[in-house]
Amino acid sequence: MGIKRVKSFRVEGDSEAFSRGGRHLRLLGVAVVFSLVFAGTLLLAHAETYTLTLKWGSYGDSNGQFKYPYDVVVDGSGNIFVADTYNHRIQKFTSDGNFLKTWGAYGTGDGEFNYTMGVAVDKEGNVYVTDACNHRVQKFTSDGKYLTQWGTLGEGDGQFKYPYDVTVDSSGNVYVADSGNHRIQKFTNTGNFVSKWGSYGSGNGEFNYPHGIALDRAGNLYVADYNNHRVQKFTSNGDYITQWGSPGTGNGQLSNPKGVAVDATGDIYVADYWNNRIQKFTNNGAFLATWGTRGNGDGQFSTPKGVAIDSSGNIYVADTGNSRIQKFSVEPTSGTAFVDSAKLSPGKPVYAILPAAAFAVVIAAWFLNRRKRPLREQEC
């Protein structure tokens, strides 16, 4: 297995499609240059440098290996917890990827799991796990000692149908993405039902299989509305605030978003599942940056499902299809430049693009990324 430290590389806002190899780059470059001839207004883009600092994991069931991990979370001490989904367990690591502990096995008993989907940690260090196909939430100490559980299969208050993700606010309230019931449920930290909101649909406050959820410091809840290809934002009481996203491959568009996380400044990171990338937004949905392409190389992803941010701003991605965790640091990049042929290569910054060129990038990226999708996720 082993932990690998890798050299830095640069991935820029608006440059996701620029890493497919020489022939693809030439095709994309032609499309962009052609568009430049017919446009004349600059549109500034957010530019940041993302550096892959660490990766660990490989396919398997040994300590430190994974079978399609769905989620990742960081506690207040910097420890990393991974929902090792198809191994039906939780694994705990240091921030450097060193293995610390694992717990869980396939089953229905206390501390056993039937697909660990989501994982969250409260301020006391307790760990909450959505045990999806057992239709329940289980709570543990940070070392994996079983504490309690709640939930059964059903549609009533406190019941679940394939709960996908879980998160905890600063007061200890627990929020669960009750995916199969197309709703969010809120509980005390001992599992007492508090409230719920949502139903099946595509309107404001409705869901089509909610997946990843995350809270900001103000207590607002962000929901990755999977089959509606969007993110919705709510107050902690379920009042609808706003939404963003639509189906597609362009910047700000989403293809079945899975995981969502919030950094210390309030910016939102979304695991854009079928687009094999991470996108970054303001807390009101304005697009900021994106990185990632489909593959198993450094900084590439295969259907990423989970994303987490530590107190230093490092980004951890559950690279599900590659059965590994990737860790990135992020730094702003200053300066403004015009797009030219010298900028259209991996690791080169792209700070400003023309609207027509942006459209061409979207079309070319769609064409270049056409592929046979992996098999659908296994259901319970």
N, C-alpha and C positions, 0 to 999 in steps of 0.2 A: 504494500500500500504506500506508505511513506508520505511525508510532507514535502512539497516542492515549493521553493522560492524561485520567483521568476523575475526577469528583467522588466523594467517599466516599458510601457508603450502608451501611446496617446490615442484616445478615442474622443472625438469632438461632437458637440451638438450638431445635428443635421448631417452627420457623416456615416450613418449606419450602413449605407449601401456601398461604401467605397472599399470593400475588402474581399472581393470575390476572385481575385487573380487577374493576370494581365489582360486576357481577352475580354473579360467582363468589365474591367476598368476602362478599357478603350471604348467599349460600347456605351458605357455610362458617360464617359467624357464627351463623346460625340453628341449625345443627347443634351448635355448641359451647355456645351458651346453653341450648339444650334439654337437653343433657347435664348442665349445671351444676345444673339443677333437681333432678336425681336423684342427685347425688353430694355428698359432704361432706368428703372427705379430700384435703388438698393433697399433690402430688408435686412436689418441687423438681426443676427442670431446669437443665442446664448452659447458661449463656448467655455468648456471646462476640460481639464485633463484628468482622465481616470486612469489610475495605475493599478494593475493587478499585482498585489503584494504577496499573495499566498493562495495556494489551493491544496485541498487534501481530499482523499477518498477515492475509491474505485468500486466496481461492482463486486459484491460478496457479502458474507454474513459474519466475518471476523470483526473484532474491535477496530473501529476506525474505517471500516468499509460500509457501503450503503447499498440498498436496493431501492432505487427511485425515491429519494428523500423529498417530501412535499413541503416542509416548512423548516424555518430556522429562526431563532430568537436569541437575544443577548440579555443577560441579567445585569444588575447594577455593578457587579464586580468584574464584568467583562467575560464571564463564562458563556460559552456557546452551547445551546441545546438544539438538537436536530431531530425532527420527526422522521425516523428511518422507516418509511411507511410499509414497504413490502417485507421488511424484517419484523414488523409489529413490535417496535421498541423505540425508546428514546435514548439518544447518545449525548453525552456531555463532554465538552472539550474546553481547553484553554483558548484564549484569543489567538494563540499561535498554532492552533490545530492539534495540540497534543491531547490524546485520549485520556479522559478522567474516569468515566463511569458509564455504564449502560444498565437499563432495566426494561423489563417487559418481555413477553412471549405471546404467541398466538393463543387466544382463548377468550373466555367470558368471565373469568374470575376476577377478584380484586387485583389490580396491577397487571392484568393481562389485557391484550388489545386485539382488535380485529380491524386493522388499518389505522395507524396513527396519522391523522391528517394535519391538524393544527396544534401549535404549542405556544404557550404564553407564560410569562413569569410576573408575579406581583412584587411589590416593593419589599416584602419580607423574604423573597426568594422562593416562594412556593411555585410549583410548576403545575399548569393546567393543560390537559391534553384532550382534544376531541377524538374520541374513540368511535370513528365514523360508523362502522358496520355493527357495532354494539349499541349505537344510538344513545350515547351518553358522553358526559364529561367526567374525567377523573382528575383528582387533585393529589399532588405529592409534595414532599419536601424537596429541596434542591439536590438531595442525594438519592432520591427515588423511593423514599419510604411512603407507602400508601397512606392517604389521609381520609379521603371520602370520595363519593361519586354521586351524580344525579342524572336522571333521564332514562326514558324508555321509549320504544318505538310508538309514535302516535302524533296526533295533531293538536292535542290539548296543551294548556299552559304547562311549561316545564318538560314537555315531551319533545322528541326530536325525530327527524327523518334525515339520516345521513348528515350530521353536523360536520361542517367543513373546517371552520377556523374559530379561534377564541382569542380574546384580548381582555386586559384588565386595566381599569383606570386607577388614578392615584388614591381613590377612596376605597378601593378593593372591590368595586362592582365588576362583574364578569359579563362580557358580551359574547354571544355565540351566533355565528352564521349558521342558521338552521336551514341548510341549503335545500333539501328536498321539500320543505314546507314554505320555501320562498319568503323567509322572514328573518328578522333579527330578534333574539330574546336577550333580556337583561336579568341578571341574578345577583344576589349577595354572594360573598365569597364562600358561603357554605351551601349554596345551591338553592336558596329560597327564591322563588319567582318574583320578579319586580314588575316588568312590563314587556311589551312586544310591539313590533310594527312591521308592516310589509305584507304583501300578498303577490300572487302570480300576475305578471303583466309587464308592460313597458312604460307605464306612466311614471310621473314623479313619485318617488317613495315605493314603487312596486319593483319586484325583482324577478329575474329569470335565472334561478340558481345563484344566490350570493355565495361568493367564495372567500377571498381574503378580506380581513377587516383590520383596521388600525385606528388608534386614537392620537390626537395631537394634545399639546399641553393645555389647551383651553377646554378639553373634554369633547371636542367634535369627533364624530365617528365617520371614517371613510370606508366604503364598501365597494369591493370589486364585483360588479354585477355581471357575472360571467357571460351568459348568453345574450345579454343586451349590449355587450361590448362597450361598457362605460364604467365610470367611477361615480358613485353618489356620496354626497356629504350631508350629515345630519347633526343635530344637537345630541347631547347625551340622553335626551328624552325622546328622541326619534322624530323631531321636527325636521322636515326637509329643508335644506339650504340651497344646494346647487348640484349640478352634475356636469360631466364632460366626457367626451369620447364618442366615437362612431365606428362602425366596422371599416377596416382598411389597414393599409401598411404605411400611410403617411405619418408625419410627425403629429402627435396628438391623437391619432387614430389607434384603435385597439383591436386585437383579434383574440377574444376570450381571455380577458385579464384574470390572473390568478391571485398572486400575492400583492400586498400593499404595505408600505411602511412610511413613517414620518420622521424626519430628522429634527434636530434641535431648533432649527430656524423655521420649521413649519412646512418645508418643502416635502412633496409627496413623491415616492418612488413606486412604480408599478411594474410587476413582472408580466410583461406582454407575451403571453404564453405561445401562441402559434407564430408570432413574429420573431420569437427567439431573441428578445432584447429586453433591456430595462429602459423605461422612460421616466423622466423627472418632470414634475409640474410644480407650479405654485399651489398654495392651498385653495385657490379658486379655479384651478384647472388650466392656467396658462402654461403652454408648453415651454420647457427650458432646455432639455437635452435628451439624448438617447445614445445608447451604445449596445453593441452585440449583434452577431449574425449567427446563423445556424452552423454548428460544427462542434468539434471537440478540442479545438486549439485554445490557447490562452485567450481569455476574454470572449470566447465564443460560448454559445449556449445551445442546449437541446431541451426544448420545452421547459423553461425555468418556471417554478411554481412558488417559491418563497423568497422573500427579501427582508433584511433586517438592518438596522443602523445602530452602531454603538455610540457611546458618549463622545468619542473623538471624531465622529463623522464617517468612520469606515463602514463600507457597505458589504454585507454578506449575502450571497445569492445561493439558494438551493437549486443547483443546476441538475434538475431531476433526471432527465434522460441520459446524462453523463455520469450519474451516481457520484456526485462530488459537491463540495462547497468551494466557491470562489470568493475571495476577499479583495476589495478594491479601496483605494484611497481616492480622494477627489480634491482638486485644487482649481481655483478660477484661472482662466487664461485671459490676459489683457491684450488689447490691441484690436485694430480693425484692418481688414485687407479685402481686396477684391478676389473673387474666384478666378483662378486661371489654371491652366493645365498642370502647373507644378504643384497645385494644392490637392489634386485629385489622386491621392495615393495614401495607403495606410499610414497612420502616424503623423499625418500632416494636418495642421489646423485649417478649418474652414469657418471663417468668422462672419462672412456676409454673403448672401446669395440673392439672386433675382427671383421674384415670384414665379416667373415662367420656368426658371431653372429648377425651382423647388418642385413644380408640377412634374417636370420631366424626370426628376429623381424618383418621385413616387411611382410613376409609370414604369420606369426602368427597373426599380427595385422589385415591383410586383412581377415583372416578366422574369427577372433573374432568380427570384425566389420560388417560382412555381416548382412544386415537388409533390411526391406522394407523401401524404401525412402519415405519421405513425398510427398504429392501431389505437382505437378509442380506449380510454381508461377502463380498467377492470371494475365492474360494479360488484357490490356485496352479494 
